Amino acid sequence: MYDILIVGGGPAGYSAAINGRRRNKRVALVSKEPVSSRLRQAHRVDNYLGLAEISGAEMAEKFRQHAVREGVEIKEDEILNLWQEEEVFYGLGKNEQYKARSVILAIGIPQKATIEGEADFVGRGVSYCATCDGMFFRGQKVVFVSQLPEGEKEANFLADLCEKVFYLPQYKGDYDLDPRIEVISGKPKKIYGTERVTAFVTSEREYEVGGVFIERAGIPLDRLYPGLEMQGEAIKVTREMATNVPGIFAAGDCTGRPWQIAKAAGEGQVAALSAVDFLAGNK
Ligand SMILES: Cc1cc2nc3c(=O)[nH]c(=O)nc-3n(C[C@H](O)[C@H](O)[C@H](O)COP(=O)(O)OP(=O)(O)OC[C@H]3O[C@@H](n4cnc5c(N)ncnc54)[C@H](O)[C@@H]3O)c2cc1C
């Protein structure tokens, strides 16, 4: 059992993790990517105190190494679902299940179900995890919508199971895909069906499919922890970075603007100290 489960490996998550360890707590940092793709995309960061002219990728590596030195347990995994039973939080990852006495959400800009019909068909043909759900689509045609190159590995896994995989990348680059996969173009527009998904529509044409897989930087928040209170597009927090759920804190871009590294790191620290207080019973 961990004292603090941190979801997300960007500046907010790493800062929370380091500060949690400085208070001698057992900390797991679970992140879909070893370090945030958003931070890595920053070509040059000039506004972080004392580290001028550094690239986002270099900064990310420094954060990661610092956390390793402090004894943070870093897990490359995606949390699909969080829930609470009595005093314990459970996080279901693609690879493992995690147990902790408190949680810090540092998931970056919250993801939303953006495709028409997506939210309606979750669990009825819409999936965010090929590894978990792929077998349910054996022998069927599916579309795989991906915002990240990480989706290629998942789509390749589906190529072995499904009759046909259409891959719709929403990023530029070379694709490392199984030759059986057909790359398609356009913007995702609509998912529809009756009991289950029967079709997927792009800005260019319609595909008759039994499933739609979606790969984003994170999964929609209302799936991750139903009932988490929002303020507009951000998770609602107090100055202590507490959410409406006792024991769950949030930090970084997911709590709102400005979407900046220094703000994320500062909030990560506050969230960790508040989690430590919570664990001590000073709720
Ligand atoms: C091109 C570019 C340039 C930028 N330049 C600057 C700059 O010069 N200065 C500046 O201050 N800021 C800059 N930024 C913004 C900065 O990168 C962000 O504000 C910062 O990374 C936010 O940190 P975060 O920890 O809140 O979230 P993120 O860095 O977005 O990290 C969140 C992490 O959580 C992971 N995650 C999400 N959901 C889950 C889940 N369910 N399970 C596991 N992991 C999950 C994501 O995959 C991601 O790795 C720039 C951003 C971009 C894109």
Ligand as a Chemical Component Dictionary entry (heavy atoms), coordinates in Angstrom:
data_LIG
# 
_chem_comp.id                   LIG 
_chem_comp.type                 NON-POLYMER 
_chem_comp.pdbx_formal_charge   0 
_chem_comp.three_letter_code    LIG 
# 
loop_
_chem_comp_atom.comp_id 
_chem_comp_atom.atom_id 
_chem_comp_atom.alt_atom_id 
_chem_comp_atom.type_symbol 
_chem_comp_atom.charge 
_chem_comp_atom.model_Cartn_x 
_chem_comp_atom.model_Cartn_y 
_chem_comp_atom.model_Cartn_z 
_chem_comp_atom.pdbx_ordinal 
LIG C1  C1  C 0 5.085  23.158 -27.394 1  
LIG C2  C2  C 0 4.959  23.544 -25.929 2  
LIG C3  C3  C 0 5.803  24.494 -25.401 3  
LIG C4  C4  C 0 5.692  24.876 -24.047 4  
LIG N1  N1  N 0 6.549  25.809 -23.552 5  
LIG C5  C5  C 0 6.478  26.160 -22.251 6  
LIG C6  C6  C 0 7.385  27.115 -21.698 7  
LIG O1  O1  O 0 8.260  27.653 -22.380 8  
LIG N2  N2  N 0 7.222  27.442 -20.384 9  
LIG C7  C7  C 0 6.279  26.881 -19.584 10 
LIG O2  O2  O 0 6.227  27.193 -18.392 11 
LIG N3  N3  N 0 5.404  25.964 -20.085 12 
LIG C8  C8  C 0 5.478  25.591 -21.387 13 
LIG N4  N4  N 0 4.601  24.660 -21.896 14 
LIG C9  C9  C 0 3.527  24.127 -21.014 15 
LIG C10 C10 C 0 4.033  23.010 -20.086 16 
LIG O3  O3  O 0 4.611  21.979 -20.849 17 
LIG C11 C11 C 0 2.865  22.484 -19.253 18 
LIG O4  O4  O 0 2.257  23.550 -18.562 19 
LIG C12 C12 C 0 3.334  21.440 -18.234 20 
LIG O5  O5  O 0 3.923  20.320 -18.881 21 
LIG C13 C13 C 0 2.154  20.983 -17.360 22 
LIG O6  O6  O 0 2.588  20.033 -16.447 23 
LIG P1  P1  P 0 1.587  18.968 -15.779 24 
LIG O7  O7  O 0 2.440  18.123 -14.915 25 
LIG O8  O8  O 0 0.439  19.673 -15.200 26 
LIG O9  O9  O 0 0.971  18.125 -16.999 27 
LIG P2  P2  P 0 1.639  17.357 -18.198 28 
LIG O10 O10 O 0 3.037  17.843 -18.454 29 
LIG O11 O11 O 0 0.677  17.424 -19.315 30 
LIG O12 O12 O 0 1.775  15.846 -17.678 31 
LIG C14 C14 C 0 0.662  15.038 -17.438 32 
LIG C15 C15 C 0 1.055  13.577 -17.612 33 
LIG O13 O13 O 0 0.024  12.741 -17.087 34 
LIG C16 C16 C 0 -0.148 11.627 -17.937 35 
LIG N5  N5  N 0 -1.476 11.067 -17.726 36 
LIG C17 C17 C 0 -2.690 11.630 -18.019 37 
LIG N6  N6  N 0 -3.691 10.813 -17.670 38 
LIG C18 C18 C 0 -3.099 9.710  -17.137 39 
LIG C19 C19 C 0 -3.616 8.495  -16.613 40 
LIG N7  N7  N 0 -4.936 8.259  -16.577 41 
LIG N8  N8  N 0 -2.736 7.576  -16.151 42 
LIG C20 C20 C 0 -1.401 7.802  -16.190 43 
LIG N9  N9  N 0 -0.845 8.931  -16.705 44 
LIG C21 C21 C 0 -1.698 9.872  -17.167 45 
LIG C22 C22 C 0 0.033  12.216 -19.326 46 
LIG O14 O14 O 0 0.292  11.195 -20.267 47 
LIG C23 C23 C 0 1.236  13.143 -19.069 48 
LIG O15 O15 O 0 2.444  12.442 -19.212 49 
LIG C24 C24 C 0 4.700  24.277 -23.225 50 
LIG C25 C25 C 0 3.854  23.301 -23.775 51 
LIG C26 C26 C 0 3.967  22.947 -25.102 52 
LIG C27 C27 C 0 3.042  21.885 -25.657 53 
# 
loop_
_chem_comp_bond.comp_id 
_chem_comp_bond.atom_id_1 
_chem_comp_bond.atom_id_2 
_chem_comp_bond.value_order 
_chem_comp_bond.pdbx_ordinal 
LIG C1  C2  SING 1  
LIG C2  C3  SING 2  
LIG C2  C26 DOUB 3  
LIG C3  C4  DOUB 4  
LIG C4  N1  SING 5  
LIG C4  C24 SING 6  
LIG N1  C5  DOUB 7  
LIG C5  C6  SING 8  
LIG C5  C8  SING 9  
LIG C6  O1  DOUB 10 
LIG C6  N2  SING 11 
LIG N2  C7  SING 12 
LIG C7  O2  DOUB 13 
LIG C7  N3  SING 14 
LIG N3  C8  DOUB 15 
LIG C8  N4  SING 16 
LIG N4  C9  SING 17 
LIG N4  C24 SING 18 
LIG C9  C10 SING 19 
LIG C10 O3  SING 20 
LIG C10 C11 SING 21 
LIG C11 O4  SING 22 
LIG C11 C12 SING 23 
LIG C12 O5  SING 24 
LIG C12 C13 SING 25 
LIG C13 O6  SING 26 
LIG O6  P1  SING 27 
LIG P1  O7  DOUB 28 
LIG P1  O8  SING 29 
LIG P1  O9  SING 30 
LIG O9  P2  SING 31 
LIG P2  O10 DOUB 32 
LIG P2  O11 SING 33 
LIG P2  O12 SING 34 
LIG O12 C14 SING 35 
LIG C14 C15 SING 36 
LIG C15 O13 SING 37 
LIG C15 C23 SING 38 
LIG O13 C16 SING 39 
LIG C16 N5  SING 40 
LIG C16 C22 SING 41 
LIG N5  C17 SING 42 
LIG N5  C21 SING 43 
LIG C17 N6  DOUB 44 
LIG N6  C18 SING 45 
LIG C18 C19 SING 46 
LIG C18 C21 DOUB 47 
LIG C19 N7  SING 48 
LIG C19 N8  DOUB 49 
LIG N8  C20 SING 50 
LIG C20 N9  DOUB 51 
LIG N9  C21 SING 52 
LIG C22 O14 SING 53 
LIG C22 C23 SING 54 
LIG C23 O15 SING 55 
LIG C24 C25 DOUB 56 
LIG C25 C26 SING 57 
LIG C26 C27 SING 58 
# 
